[in-house]
Amino acid sequence: MTDLRPARRVSPWHIVLRELHARAGRQEQLNIWSAIVPFIERKLAADLPLLDEEAKRLADLFTTSKELWLRLELDYREGKGQP
């Protein structure tokens, strides 16, 4: 069996921005959008890691698990050769 890997690893913050763009038509999401985008853009620009509390908030926002976001962060960092 082949060990499949993504062609390009992206930061979880990039995934969040894409998801927010996809949901931008909903009013409740627009309110969140205006508050969170500058924060995410700063995290992306500085390549800052996703923290545990941020993963919890994203899990609540997107109705996912905190573990999903932490795993995305770990995969991204490992792909960059960072622990």
Secondary structure, DSSP 8 states (H G I E B T S, - for coil): ------SS---HHHHHHHHHHHTTTSHHHHHHHHHHHHHHHHHHHHT----HHHHHHHHHHHT--HHHHHHHHHHHHHHTT--
